[in-house]
């Protein structure tokens, strides 16, 4: 909260307790997303929880679960070969295809927060793409729009694959869960040379929640109560003057 950590102030943050409470993936993601490498950063429990809610639960988690759920609902978990491209696809494809170079450039500078920012630009663009293409509307007439809907789903799956590959160093366990939902193996950064990692007819796994949203006020009260309880346990029964 803007001040230096010190034992005398009693404001030292225990990373093991944070990892136990929020998960190692979420904690390492927050630190690398928020703290420039080699520099000081401002930590607060509220900032950590907000990052989990916004970046991981809302943006990434919803994108993955919505997309895989729609593939299951509209195509029984397997996309057909028929495709129908549209100008609405261009921006998403361009951002995804350009991600690798931007990501690698940031990683070479040890600018991990910049690399993550590039990944989440693609995630944000994919979420916007869902609103633009309205898959639920296309699904109302599968005879006329089936090929177009399949294209939309394919583009979303590929965008997620690109993001998952780049997120593997930051969210190792979560990235593996995403690959499982996509029904594919992680073939590494070399697989991002082309936008064709998903194959027609390939089974897509069932949708599942990657990160639960956290009630910030409730969780902050819980943390404060646990902190006070821990401090009370450490206080000696008799104080000597």
N, C-alpha and C positions, 0 to 999 in steps of 0.2 A: 504493500500500500504506500509506496513512495519513500519509505525509510529503510535504512540498512538493517539487515538481520543481525541479531546478537543474542547471545545466551542471557545476558543481563536484562535485556528487554523482554525476553521470553517470546520472541516472535519468529524463532527459527522454524522453518517448514521442513517436516520430515518427508522426504520423497517416497520412502517405503510405505508410509501410511497413505499417502496420496495414491500411489499405485494400487494399493489394496482396495481403496475406496472407489477409484475411478477407472482402474485398469491401466496397465503399462502402455498400451498403444495410445490411449487418450492423453496420458501424461507426457510421453515423449513427443507426441504430435504438438501439444500445446507449447512445450519448451522450444522446439525447433521452429514453430510457426511464429512465436512471439519474441524470442530472444535472439538478436543478431549474434552470429557466432563470434566468440571472443569478447563480447561486450556484456555490460550489466543489463539487466532487464527488470521490469516491474512485475512482481507476482502478487496476485490476490486470488483467493478461492473463487470469488465471483467471476473474475476474468477467465479462469480455467473452466468453470461450469458453462459460461456463456460461449466459449469456443467449442465445447463439446456439443452444446445445443444447436448452434448456428452452423458451424462447418461440418461437423460429423453426423449429427442426427438429421438436421433439416436438409442441408445441401447434398452431401454425399449419400447418406443413408436413404433418404427419400428417393433420390434418383435411381439407386440400385433396386430398391424394393418395388417402386412403381413400374419400372421397365420390365423386370423379370415377371412381375405379376401380370402385366398386360400381355406379354408373350404367352404366358400360360393360359390366360383367359381367351385371347383371340385366336391363338394358333395351336393350342394344346401343348405348348412348350417346344414346338419345332417350327422354325420359319420355312416357308416354301421358297422355291428358287425364283419365282416371278418377282420382278422388281420394276419400279416406276419412279425415276428420279424427278426432282423438282428444284427450282431455284432456291426454295426455302432451305435446302440441304447444304448449300454452298458454304455458308459462313461457319457452320459447325464442323464440316469436314476440313475446311482450311485451318481452323484453330487447332483441331486435333492433330492434323498432319504437321503443323508447325510447332507442336509442343516439345518434341524431342530436342530440337536444336536450342530452344530457349531454356529448357530445363537443364541440359548439359552445360550451357554457358554459365548459368547461375551456380551449379554444383562445382564447376571449376574454380569459381571465386569463393567457395565455401559460403555462398549466400543462400543458405538452406531455406530461409523464409521466402526468398524471391522464387526459388524453384517451386515451393509449395503454392505460392501465389499464382504461378503459371498453370499449375495443375487445376486449381480451383476456378480459374477463368474458363477452362473447358467444362468443368462440372456445372458452373453457373450457366454457360451457354447451352449445355444439354438440357438443363431444366427449363430454360426459356424456349428451347426447341419443342419441348412437349406442349407447351401452351400454344405455340405458333401452329403446330401441325394438328393439334386436337385429335389424337388417336381414337378417342371415344366416339367422336363424330364420324370418322372414317369407318369405324366398325359397324355402324348402323346399316351399311350396304356393302357387305363383303364381296358380292359379285362384281360391283363396279369399282370398289376401292381396295380390294384385297392386296393387289400388288403394291399399291402406294403405301398401305399400312405396313406391309412387310418391310418395305424400304425404310420407313420411319423407325421401326423397331430395330432393324439391323444397324442403322446409323447410331442409335442410342446404345446398343450393346457394344459396338466398336468404340464409341467415345468412352464408355465405362472401362473397357479393356485397356485403352491407352492410359487412362487415369490410374487404374489399379497397378499397372506395371511401374509407373513412376512413383506411386505411393508405397510400394513394397518396402523401401528402406525406412520409411517413417512409421508405417502402420503394418508391420510384418504379419501379425495374426489376422488383422482385418482384411488385408489384401488377399490372403489365402481364402478367406470366407467369400470375398467377391468373386474370385476365380471359380470357386465351387458353385456359386449361384449362376455364373455364366456357363458352367459346364465345360470349362477348358482348363488347361494347365498354363502356368506362367512360363512363357518362352523367352522372357527377358527383353531388354531394351532393343535388341536387334529385330524383334518381331514388330516394332513400330515403324519399320521402313515402308510399310504399305497398310492401307485401310481395308484389310481383307482377312483378318484373323479368325473371324467367325464363319463357319461353313453352313450352307443351306442344309436343312434337315437335322442339324446338330441339336441334341436335346439341351435345353436350358433348365437349370435347377429351379427349385421352388424359392419363392421370395421369402426373405426373413429379415428381421430388424437387426441392423448392425449396431446401432447405438440408441438407447432409450433416452428420451428427453428428460431432463432433470428439473424438478421444481426448485428454482433458485432460492427463494426465501426460506422454504422448508429445509433445504439441504444446508444452508448457511447456519441456521439455528442449530441443526443437528451437529455440525462441525464444532460450533462454539461450545455446545454442551459437552461434547467429548473432550475438547481441549481443557475445559475447566475441571472435568472429572480426572483427567490425567495429571493435571497440576496438583490437585488435592491429594492424589495418591503419592506423589513425590514429596510432598511437604512433610518434614519431620514432625513426629508427635510432640517432641519437646524442643523448644528453641532456647539456645544458650546465648547469653549476652556477654 
